Amino acid sequence: MIKIHSNNHLIILFKGSIISLFGTGCLGVLNYFVRRELALSLSLVDFGFIYSVMSLCNIFLAYLDMGLGQSATILISRALANKLRSLTNRYYLQIFTIKLLCALIVFVILGSTYKFWMIDFFKHSDATPFFILLSLIIIQAAGTAPNALVTALKKFGLLNFGQILVPLTILVIILFFNPLHNIKIYALAFPIAALVMFAFLFTAMACKGYLPKARSFKEFLKIGEIFHLSKWIAISTLGLTTMYYMDSLMLTWLDGLKAVGLYNVALPIMQIAQSLMVIPAVFLPIVAGMWTERKEQDIAAICGFISEITIYLLWPIAFSIILLAKYLIILLFSAKFTDAAPALMILFTGNILFSLANFYMGTLNAGKFAKLVAISIAIAAVVNIFLNYILIPYLSITGAAIATASSYLFITVFLFIILKKNLKAFSIDKIKILKFSFPGTICVLITLFFDFAWHFNLLYILGYFILINLIYFSITFKTVFGYYKTARSILKKE
């Protein structure tokens, strides 16, 4: 049982995570409907083109972010903890202005080189959707500032509602305003939806008295603190985003837009696994305050608890997705996309590790260990690009998935070592982990054999799915009950 001196931080973490999990679940469902509508309405080439351009936009968004998004959340959290509203508004203005100016520059550069992107890279004839989707860079960059402020204020319900507005707006546009299935209208839906989210969060913060302003121009120019913190976070952000979107771009280059389209069938289903990513996002403003208050023991206890829970859930998630990947694709999309099943299995499992790596990264960045995080992620990004280059020509989308999941494993292990070295109180119960990892590994191996050796119908697959999960949770019942008692005892002490 973990020992926490003050339960307030854990209560906020649990409640914030529950709210964010619900929001992420809704977001995942809506994003699935968006991709399904696009996949079934567009040709595989056009579908791949839209998401390949969006991958390009997101990589450049990471490049121009310069670590400001996460550093803004940390700095604003500290200002709010000290009740400095004027400083909060100044950070708000600085982030908003810097990001917007950088986005405009990137937009002009990419727009002026569109012939290279359209002819040599994407090999697509229609440049109009390309320019429409490029506008996402400007809108999403500007939206970083209110997002950081809402997160720092721990208004997770408000943030999740704003995020849900994005796919909801896209669905309304593509279902009711595009009867001819025009790719330009489909592309236009994305920047409009991003603008709706930005307007909603900006207005919500303005109603609470938070506006991007500074008391003087001289005060506005005091940006040294922002860049001092963000320089290492920038490298981390660049590395993570490169790994996250490089697979689609490398597939475009090495295999073509059809492969990208097929790969993007697996991605919305994979986003279910990304629901665990809400925990690092919720924990970031909390841990920033805990480092300031020198509560290293509490940070270590929470990190240990989250680590054990994530590793425990990794096994049933792994053997469940091995069984269900093909049928999920058939159910949610179409049987013609089942070639994406192996990639889905790998990506789904890898993203569980990615969520834990993000948790470690936020904790270390808030604790002034951003340089070590950045070095680890930079190395992993290079490994990711190398593996994509080697594996995609031979294994196509499965190779891209293996490259991405391997990079996530690399980051998780390295960040665990860094956290263990710099947070002395941090520990995990190795014996307990071995006790549930052994049956978990056996279940995964048996499931792999079952899946590849026989081809049963869905009814048999569901029966085996229920049986193997019952076996795993029966063997590890004491562990589950222990984690349940820990969580319950924390919440009862509110």
C-alpha positions in Angstrom: 0.0 0.0 0.0 1.4 3.4 -0.9 1.8 6.0 1.8 0.9 9.6 1.0 1.4 12.4 3.6 -1.3 14.5 2.0 -4.2 13.0 0.0 -5.3 16.3 -1.8 -3.0 15.8 -4.8 -4.1 12.2 -5.3 -7.8 13.1 -4.9 -7.4 15.7 -7.7 -5.5 13.2 -9.8 -8.1 10.5 -9.4 -11.1 12.8 -10.0 -9.3 14.6 -12.9 -8.4 11.3 -14.4 -12.0 10.0 -14.2 -13.3 13.1 -15.9 -10.6 13.0 -18.5 -11.1 9.3 -19.2 -14.8 9.9 -19.8 -13.9 12.8 -22.1 -11.2 10.8 -23.9 -13.6 7.9 -24.4 -16.2 10.3 -26.0 -13.4 11.8 -28.1 -12.2 8.4 -29.2 -15.7 7.4 -30.3 -16.3 10.6 -32.2 -12.9 10.4 -33.9 -13.7 6.9 -34.9 -16.9 8.1 -36.6 -14.9 10.8 -38.4 -12.3 8.4 -39.8 -14.9 5.8 -40.6 -17.0 8.4 -42.6 -13.9 9.6 -44.5 -12.6 6.0 -45.1 -15.9 4.9 -46.6 -16.6 8.1 -48.5 -13.2 8.8 -50.0 -10.8 6.7 -52.1 -8.0 5.1 -50.1 -5.5 7.5 -51.8 -7.5 10.6 -50.8 -8.1 9.3 -47.3 -4.4 8.7 -46.9 -3.6 12.1 -48.4 -5.7 14.0 -45.8 -4.1 12.2 -42.8 -0.6 12.4 -44.3 -0.9 16.2 -44.7 -2.2 16.3 -41.1 0.8 14.4 -39.9 3.0 16.9 -41.7 1.1 19.8 -40.0 1.4 18.1 -36.6 5.2 17.6 -36.9 5.7 21.2 -37.8 3.4 22.2 -35.0 5.8 20.4 -32.7 8.8 22.0 -34.2 7.4 25.5 -33.7 6.0 24.7 -30.3 9.6 24.8 -28.9 8.4 23.2 -25.7 6.2 26.2 -24.9 3.0 24.2 -24.5 4.1 22.1 -21.6 6.4 24.8 -20.1 3.4 27.2 -20.2 1.3 24.7 -18.1 4.2 24.4 -15.6 4.8 28.1 -15.3 1.1 29.1 -15.1 0.6 26.4 -12.5 3.4 27.9 -10.4 1.9 31.4 -10.8 -1.6 30.2 -9.9 -0.1 28.5 -6.8 1.3 31.8 -5.7 -1.9 33.6 -6.6 -0.3 35.9 -9.2 -3.0 36.6 -11.7 -1.1 39.4 -13.5 1.9 36.9 -14.0 -0.6 34.3 -15.3 -2.0 36.7 -17.8 1.5 37.7 -18.9 2.5 34.1 -19.5 -0.8 33.6 -21.4 0.0 36.6 -23.7 3.6 35.6 -24.3 2.7 32.0 -25.2 -0.1 33.1 -27.5 2.0 35.7 -29.3 5.1 33.6 -29.8 3.2 30.6 -31.0 1.0 32.6 -33.4 4.0 34.4 -35.0 5.9 31.2 -35.4 2.9 29.5 -37.0 2.5 32.3 -39.5 6.1 31.9 -40.6 5.8 28.1 -40.9 2.6 28.5 -42.9 4.3 30.8 -45.4 7.3 28.5 -45.8 5.2 25.4 -46.4 2.8 27.3 -48.6 5.6 28.7 -50.8 7.1 25.2 -51.3 3.8 23.5 -52.0 5.0 22.2 -55.4 7.6 20.0 -53.7 5.1 18.6 -51.3 2.3 18.0 -53.8 4.4 16.7 -56.8 7.5 15.1 -55.2 6.2 13.9 -51.8 2.5 13.3 -51.7 2.2 12.8 -55.4 -1.4 14.2 -55.3 -2.9 16.4 -58.0 -5.2 18.7 -55.9 -3.4 21.4 -53.9 -6.5 23.1 -52.5 -7.0 20.6 -49.6 -3.3 20.9 -48.9 -3.6 24.7 -48.3 -6.8 24.3 -46.3 -5.3 21.8 -44.0 -2.1 24.0 -43.6 -4.3 26.6 -41.9 -4.5 24.1 -39.0 -1.0 25.1 -38.1 -2.0 28.7 -37.3 -5.3 27.8 -35.5 -3.9 25.0 -33.4 -0.7 27.0 -32.5 -2.9 29.9 -31.2 -5.0 27.4 -29.3 -2.0 26.2 -27.2 -2.3 29.2 -24.9 -5.9 28.7 -23.7 -5.3 25.0 -23.5 -2.3 25.4 -21.2 -4.2 27.9 -19.0 -7.2 25.5 -18.7 -5.0 22.6 -17.8 -3.1 24.7 -15.2 -6.4 25.7 -13.6 -7.2 21.9 -13.5 -10.5 22.6 -15.3 -10.4 19.1 -16.9 -14.1 18.9 -17.6 -14.0 22.2 -19.5 -10.9 21.1 -21.5 -12.5 17.8 -22.4 -15.7 19.5 -23.5 -13.6 21.8 -25.7 -11.7 18.8 -27.2 -15.0 17.0 -27.9 -16.3 20.0 -29.9 -13.6 19.3 -32.5 -14.7 15.9 -33.9 -18.3 16.8 -33.2 -18.0 19.9 -35.5 -16.2 17.8 -38.1 -19.0 15.3 -38.1 -21.7 17.9 -38.5 -19.9 19.4 -41.5 -19.0 16.2 -43.3 -22.5 14.6 -42.7 -24.8 17.6 -43.4 -22.8 20.0 -45.6 -21.0 17.6 -48.0 -23.6 15.5 -49.9 -21.2 15.2 -52.9 -18.3 13.9 -50.8 -16.0 16.7 -51.9 -12.5 16.3 -50.5 -12.2 20.1 -50.1 -15.2 20.2 -47.8 -13.8 17.3 -45.8 -10.5 19.2 -45.5 -12.2 22.4 -44.5 -14.0 20.7 -41.6 -10.7 20.3 -39.7 -9.6 23.9 -39.4 -13.2 25.1 -38.7 -13.4 22.6 -35.8 -10.1 23.7 -34.4 -11.3 27.3 -34.5 -14.5 26.4 -32.7 -12.5 24.8 -29.8 -10.1 27.8 -29.7 -13.1 30.3 -29.5 -14.8 28.2 -26.8 -11.8 27.9 -24.5 -10.7 31.5 -25.1 -14.1 32.8 -24.2 -14.4 30.6 -21.1 -11.1 31.9 -19.8 -12.1 35.5 -20.6 -15.3 35.0 -18.5 -13.1 34.0 -15.6 -10.9 37.1 -15.9 -7.9 35.5 -17.7 -6.9 37.4 -20.7 -3.6 37.5 -22.7 -2.3 40.8 -21.5 0.7 42.4 -19.8 1.0 45.5 -17.7 3.6 47.0 -20.1 5.5 46.2 -23.3 8.7 46.0 -21.3 7.1 43.3 -19.0 5.9 41.4 -22.1 9.5 41.2 -23.3 10.5 39.2 -20.2 10.5 35.9 -21.9 13.7 34.5 -20.6 12.0 32.3 -18.0 9.8 30.7 -20.6 12.6 29.8 -23.0 14.9 28.7 -20.1 12.4 26.0 -19.1 11.2 25.2 -22.6 14.5 24.6 -24.4 14.8 21.0 -23.2 11.0 20.4 -23.3 11.2 21.5 -26.9 13.6 18.7 -27.8 11.3 16.2 -25.9 8.2 17.4 -27.7 9.9 17.3 -31.1 11.1 13.8 -30.5 7.8 12.5 -29.3 5.8 14.2 -32.1 8.4 12.9 -34.7 7.8 9.4 -33.5 4.1 9.8 -33.4 3.7 11.1 -36.9 6.8 10.0 -38.7 5.4 6.6 -39.4 2.7 8.1 -41.7 5.2 10.3 -43.4 7.7 7.5 -43.9 4.9 5.3 -45.3 4.0 8.1 -47.7 7.6 8.3 -48.9 8.5 4.5 -48.9 5.1 2.8 -49.7 2.5 5.4 -50.9 -0.7 6.9 -49.8 -2.7 3.7 -50.0 -0.5 2.3 -47.1 -1.1 5.5 -45.2 -4.9 5.1 -45.7 -4.8 1.5 -44.4 -2.6 2.6 -41.5 -5.0 5.3 -40.5 -7.8 2.7 -40.1 -5.8 1.2 -37.2 -5.1 4.6 -35.6 -8.7 5.5 -34.3 -9.0 2.1 -32.7 -5.6 2.5 -31.2 -6.8 5.8 -29.6 -8.7 3.7 -27.1 -5.3 2.7 -25.7 -4.4 6.4 -25.6 -7.1 7.0 -23.1 -4.5 6.3 -20.4 -2.7 9.4 -21.7 -5.1 11.5 -19.7 -3.2 10.6 -16.5 0.0 12.4 -17.4 -1.9 15.4 -18.6 -3.9 15.6 -15.4 -0.8 15.0 -13.2 1.4 17.7 -14.8 -0.1 20.7 -13.1 -0.3 18.7 -9.9 3.3 17.5 -9.8 4.5 21.0 -10.7 3.1 22.2 -7.4 4.3 19.1 -5.5 7.9 19.7 -6.6 7.6 23.3 -5.5 6.3 22.2 -2.1 9.2 19.6 -1.9 6.8 16.6 -1.6 9.2 14.1 -3.2 7.9 11.2 -1.1 4.4 11.8 -2.4 5.6 12.1 -6.0 7.5 8.9 -5.6 4.5 7.0 -4.2 2.2 8.2 -6.9 4.7 7.3 -9.6 5.2 3.8 -8.2 1.4 3.2 -8.0 0.8 4.4 -11.6 3.7 2.3 -12.8 2.4 -0.9 -11.3 -1.2 -0.3 -12.4 0.0 0.3 -16.0 2.2 -2.8 -16.2 -0.6 -4.9 -14.6 -3.1 -3.7 -17.3 -0.6 -4.2 -20.1 -1.0 -8.0 -20.2 -4.8 -8.3 -20.5 -4.9 -5.5 -23.0 -2.2 -7.2 -25.1 -3.8 -10.7 -25.3 -7.3 -9.1 -25.8 -6.3 -7.0 -28.8 -4.4 -9.9 -30.4 -7.8 -11.8 -30.4 -10.1 -8.9 -31.4 -8.0 -6.7 -33.8 -9.3 -8.2 -37.0 -12.9 -8.3 -35.8 -12.8 -4.7 -34.5 -11.7 -3.5 -37.9 -14.5 -5.5 -39.7 -17.1 -4.2 -37.2 -16.0 -0.6 -37.1 -14.8 -0.2 -40.7 -15.0 -3.0 -43.3 -13.5 -6.4 -44.1 -11.4 -4.8 -46.9 -9.2 -3.2 -44.2 -8.3 -6.3 -42.2 -4.7 -6.1 -43.4 -4.3 -3.4 -40.8 -4.9 -5.9 -38.0 -1.2 -6.8 -37.2 -0.4 -3.0 -37.1 -3.3 -2.5 -34.7 -2.1 -5.2 -32.3 1.3 -3.7 -32.1 0.3 0.0 -31.9 -2.4 -0.7 -29.3 0.0 -2.5 -27.0 2.8 0.0 -27.6 0.6 2.9 -26.7 0.1 1.6 -23.2 3.9 1.9 -22.7 3.7 5.4 -24.3 1.2 6.6 -21.7 3.6 5.5 -19.0 6.5 7.2 -20.7 4.5 10.4 -20.9 3.8 10.2 -17.2 7.5 9.9 -16.4 8.3 12.7 -18.8 5.9 15.2 -17.2 7.1 14.3 -13.7 10.7 14.8 -14.6 10.1 17.9 -16.6 8.3 19.5 -13.8 11.1 18.5 -11.4 13.8 20.3 -13.5 15.2 17.1 -15.1 14.1 18.1 -18.6 17.6 17.9 -20.1 17.8 14.1 -19.3 14.4 13.5 -20.7 15.2 15.4 -23.9 18.4 13.4 -24.5 16.5 10.1 -24.0 13.8 11.1 -26.4 16.1 12.5 -29.0 18.0 9.1 -29.1 14.6 7.3 -29.4 13.5 9.5 -32.2 16.6 8.7 -34.2 16.1 4.9 -33.5 12.4 5.3 -34.7 13.4 6.9 -38.0 16.1 4.3 -38.6 13.7 1.4 -37.9 11.0 2.9 -40.1 13.5 3.2 -42.9 14.6 -0.4 -42.5 11.3 -2.1 -41.8 8.7 -0.3 -44.0 10.1 -1.5 -47.4 9.8 -5.2 -46.2 6.8 -5.1 -43.8 4.9 -2.0 -44.9 2.4 -0.8 -42.1 3.4 -3.6 -39.8 7.0 -2.4 -40.0 5.9 1.1 -39.2 4.0 -0.2 -36.1 7.0 -2.2 -34.9 9.3 0.8 -35.3 6.9 3.0 -33.3 6.2 0.5 -30.5 10.0 -0.3 -30.1 10.7 3.4 -29.7 8.0 3.7 -27.0 9.5 0.8 -25.1 13.0 2.4 -25.4 11.7 5.7 -23.9 9.8 4.0 -21.1 12.8 2.0 -19.9 15.2 5.0 -20.1 12.8 7.4 -18.3 12.2 4.8 -15.6 15.9 4.6 -15.0 16.3 8.4 -14.9 13.3 8.8 -12.5 14.7 6.0 -10.3 18.1 7.7 -10.2 16.9 11.2 -9.4 13.9 10.5 -7.2 15.4 8.3 -4.5 12.1 7.3 -2.8 10.7 6.0 -6.1 10.3 2.3 -6.2 8.0 -0.5 -7.5 7.2 -3.8 -6.0 9.3 -6.1 -8.3 8.0 -9.3 -6.7 4.4 -8.3 -7.2 5.1 -7.3 -10.8 6.8 -10.7 -11.5 3.8 -12.5 -10.0 1.3 -11.0 -12.4 3.7 -10.7 -15.4 4.5 -14.4 -15.5 0.8 -15.5 -16.0 0.4 -12.4 -18.2 3.2 -13.5 -20.5 1.9 -17.1 -20.6 -1.6 -15.8 -21.6 -0.1 -13.7 -24.4 1.9 -16.6 -25.8 -1.0 -19.0 -25.7 -3.2 -16.4 -27.4 -0.7 -15.8 -30.2 -0.6 -19.5 -30.8 -4.4 -19.8 -30.7 -4.7 -16.8 -33.1 -2.2 -18.0 -35.7 -2.7 -21.8 -35.5 -6.5 -21.8 -35.8 -9.1 -19.7 -37.6 -12.3 -19.8 -35.5 -15.5 -17.8 -36.0 -16.3 -14.8 -33.8 -18.3 -16.8 -31.3 -15.3 -19.0 -30.4 -13.1 -16.0 -30.3 -15.4 -14.2 -27.8 -15.6 -17.4 -25.7 -11.8 -17.6 -25.6 -11.5 -13.9 -24.9 -13.8 -14.2 -21.8 -12.0 -17.4 -20.6 -8.4 -16.1 -20.9 -9.4 -12.9 -19.1 -11.1 -14.8 -16.3 -8.0 -17.0 -15.9 -5.7 -13.9 -15.7 -7.8 -12.0 -13.3 -8.5 -15.0 -11.1 -4.8 -15.8 -10.8 -4.0 -12.1 -10.0 -7.1 -11.4 -7.9 -5.1 -10.4 -4.8 -3.2 -7.8 -6.7 -6.4 -6.3 -8.2 -8.0 -6.2 -4.7 -4.9 -4.6 -3.2 -4.9 -1.8 -5.9 -8.7 -1.3 -5.3 -8.2 -0.9 -1.5 -5.4 1.6 -2.1 -7.5 3.8 -4.4 -10.5 3.5 -2.1 -8.6 4.5 1.0 -7.2 7.5 -0.7 -10.6 8.8 -1.9 -12.3 8.1 1.5 -9.8 10.5 3.2 -11.0 13.5 1.1 
